Amino acid sequence: MALGGVQIDREWIGARASVTFTFLVAVLSVATGIANISAAPSGPLVQYVPELVQQTVGFTGALTGFLMLGSAFGLRSGLRSAWVSTIVLLPVTAAQGLLQASVYSYPLVALSAISLPIILLNHGRFTRELDLTATQLAAIVSLVGAQLYGTAGTYALREEFNGVQSLTDAYWYTIVTGSTVGYGDITPASDRASLFAISVLLVNVAAFAVALGVLLTPAIEARLSKALGKMNESQLDLLDDHILVLGYGELTEPILEELDEKTQFLIVTPESERARTLSERGYSVLTGDPSDEEMLEKAKISLARAVVVATNEDAQDALAILTARQLNPEIRIVAAATHRENVNKMKRAGADTVISPTTIGGHLLVESALGGEDSEAIADRILGEDDERNRQR
């Protein structure tokens, strides 16, 4: 992709980069906020920022960082609301970095400024609406309701509590009671206050338990999907500039080894057991028919860099090539033919390049047997040239 005449790798400005930069800003915001709580300001803006503001933004900077972590996980799920919150929070983190008036805050300001245009550039990639289930809505309502109940009740009975004078004190007591921390700085001074404190404890513990279950359930489902060799919708939404490997066979294994750690790729295979095995090895796998239009659209063939088709079944490979070419006429398709007579058929199906490994291997072996150039030396030279090209990139 070219911006202002400069060629930029899509991996640095794509949807995955948006998630990565947001996560880095979140971590840096938390770390900077904690560091500046106790550190003495030492930047050029110290004389212009009141000391109270410097101390306050140290705490709020850490809190903003935790909010940014939530936005990062939301972006990973492709949520539009997470994109909006990230756009709002990035200027906040930058402003907090400046107001902290410390040299330790400059990396946070710079990273926030760099991240903002990248997030804006990918506004079209985060389109999923926040669809809360009835259980999730119940968890939110119960959690908020428990806090309101505890705060309002404690403040209303403040005369019967030791140490409650304001709404802040009442909310503090609700939090430490519900979290079962119980610092003991605020205590009930009557039977009615004691009974109310018990109700606050029960209501808040129940609300936290419901919320915890709702948060853990999606994570467990994601782990189960991975164990079964499936990608969830949020993972598929973040695919961009990837290689699609359609099908799996003996010819596919060395291809995966070459692609691994070089670029992002997705394997589409109809075999559930094979998909599970490949997923356990750390590969991204989508279980389904590689020649099915809906499956290839789900695999984001419109955003893919290239398609590789190399199984042992030439007829099935040709059908997958034909479907891929129809869905994306511009994409580059590379295929391997098990039988030499199928090379032209695959090209007519839409492949740009078709290689017959058995034919090439046989040719090299015969040349070597007849006293020609050693086939092993030819293979080593090809691999050496390939490594050199990778280093130049």
Secondary structure, 3 states (H helix, E strand, C coil): CEECCEECCHHHCCHHHHHHHHHHHHHHHHHHHHHHHHCCCCCCCHHHCCHHHHHHHHHHHHHHHHHHHHHHHHHHCCEHHHHHHHHHHHHHHHHHHHHCCCHHHHHHHHHHHHHHHHHHHCHHHCCECCCCCHHHHHHHHHHHHHHHHHHHHHHHCHHHEECCCCHHHHHHHHHHHHCCCCCCCCEECCHHHHHHHHHHHHHHHHHHHHHHHHHHHHHHHHHHHHHCCCCCHHHHHCCCCCEEEECCCCCHHHHHHHHCCCCCEEEEECCHHHHHHHHHCCCEEEECCCCCHHHHHHCCHHHCCEEEECCCCHHHHHHHHHHHHHHCCCCEEEEECCCHHHHHHHHHHCCCEEECHHHHHHHHHHHHHCCCCCHHHHHHHHHHHHHHHHHHC
